[in-house]
Amino acid sequence: MSDNQRGVLRDAPEAARLNPPPPAYLYNGPELSTAANKENVPTGTGSPPAAKAASTPAVTPSQPAPNSRKRKAPVTPPNPRPLPTSDELEDIIINAPLTDNCDQVRRKINRTLDAGIITKTALAGELGVSVKSLSGFLREHGANKGQGYSSYPAAWEYFKKLEAVGYKIPNKTSVAKKQKTDSAAGAEAGSSSAQAAGASNSAGVDISDVYLDGEETDDVPVYETCDEIRRKIDAYVRKPGVTMAQFCRDIHAQFHSISRPANIHTSQLTRFRSMMGAKAGATSSVFYGAYVFFEKLRIKEKKPKSEHRQDMEEIWPGGFDRTDDGRKSYVCSAGKRPYMDHYGRIIIQ
């Protein structure tokens, strides 16, 4: 290398210091591109890939995909398996001592009826007992109450046979969900029209146009006993789609006076249903509200009065006494005792 070349290299840093390049903010010419930029910019118009990537965020596996607003089809529960008939269970022999108490057998019966897979009359036929025997057994309460009914051992043996064939009683909720899914479109339309007409009861019947004398003061004459109202409640709440909470709201809607109860809870309904006696629960709001509800429903559906109802009108012309719940004391002469008949009358004999 010559001395002149060594001098140029030695003086180059000093030249760069004395003649620096113009700052970027003073440069008005076209953007200078490096070799790397020239390789990444495609020919023609458009923005470089880096710019496109910045404007459209990429979805990586670690990021959740955007939520879809498309409604998914509801999952339809399977149809409940039908109960085996007595002919199918005839060959099964149960050689075991009766282990379940009365309350345990009653719970199994009520669960079967609540599931809606069989009626009480049909179940009595499967058990080989009368409907009166089955109803009387179901009205009892207590682990040892009801042992004298033929329905007790017959029902225990029946459910043991169901267990032997592997049959499981479905829950009421699963059956109700199935029926609700099958009729979703029709039920939604019916519900909208019912709400527009002012009906909100579980039966889907508009009773808002039915008026009873004394309704505005919550003093409608009652011509049913507490036991009869309990029977109607038990049959009503076993209907598909009927819930205890909605029925409580239906009952509460029958009160209109300023002294109306603030609310009616399911615990009140359960307590009333657990009572026994023609007057047991007569002072409860559930008794009065349920009577008015069922009476309006009867009128709306144009059903005739039952024989029991006609007898009650003759025995209680001014209406059933709702101030006496059957816990009064009576003074009788020697050898006499008071008892209450199924109409709620006190008879001393």
C-alpha positions, 0 to 999 in steps of 0.5 A: 500500500502506498503512502498516499493511500495510508494518508487517505485512510488515516484522514477519513475519520476526521473527514467524517467528523467535519462533514456529517450526513444531514439529519433525517428530519431535514431530508425531503427526498424519497425514502432510502431503502436498504437491501433487506427492504428491497427484498421484502417489498413486492413489486407494484402497489401495496404495503410491505408485509410488515405493515399488513401484519401490523394491521391484521392481528394474527390468531395464535394458538395461545389466543382464544378464537373470536366468540361466535354469535351463532346459537347452538342447537339444544341437546335433546335429552333421551326419552325416559325408559318406560316402566316394565309391566307386571307381566314382565316382572312376573317371573322375578321372585324376591326372597328377602325380608322387607327392609325399607320403612314406610317413608322410604317406600312412599318416597319411591312411589312419589318419585315415580308419580312425579316423573310422570311415567305412570298415573296413580291408578295405573300404578295401583293396578301394577301393585295389585291394590286399590287406588283407595289403599294406595292413596291412604298409604301416601297420606300417612307420615312416619317411618312406621305409619302405614304398615297396615296398608296392603300397598306397603309390602306390594310397593316394596316388592315392586321396586325391588323387582325394578332394581333386579331388572336394572330399571332406574326411575328418571328424575322429574327434571329430566322428563320436564326438560325433554318435553320442554325441548320437544315443544320449545317453539310452540311453548314460546309462542304460547307463553308470549300470547299468554303473557300478553293476555295477562296469564302467568300460571303454569297450566297455560290457561288465562284465568285473568278474566274470571271473577269470583265474588269477594275476590277484591277483599280476599273473602271468597267463600271456600267450599273445599276442605284442606284435604281436598285442596291438598289432593288437587295440589298433588295432582297439579304439581305432577303435571309436566312443566309445573314447578313449585315456585311458579305455582306459589306465584299463581297462588299469590296472584289470587290475593288483592286486598291491602292485607295480602301476604307479601309472598308465598314461599315453597316452604309454606306450600310444602308445610301445607301439603304435609298436613293431614285433616279436613281443617289442618292448614285452614288458616294458611294462605296456601289454602285460600289462594289454591282454592281460588286458583283451582275454582277459576281454573274449573270455571275457565275449563267449564268443568262441573262441580264435583259431588264433594263440592256440592255436599260442601255447599249444603253443609257450609252454606256460608263457606268453610271456616278458615279461622279454625284449623282443627286444634280447638278443645271441646268439652263433652259429657262422660262417655262422649268424644268429639271427632271430625268427619271428612267435611270438617264437621265436629260430631260428638258421640 
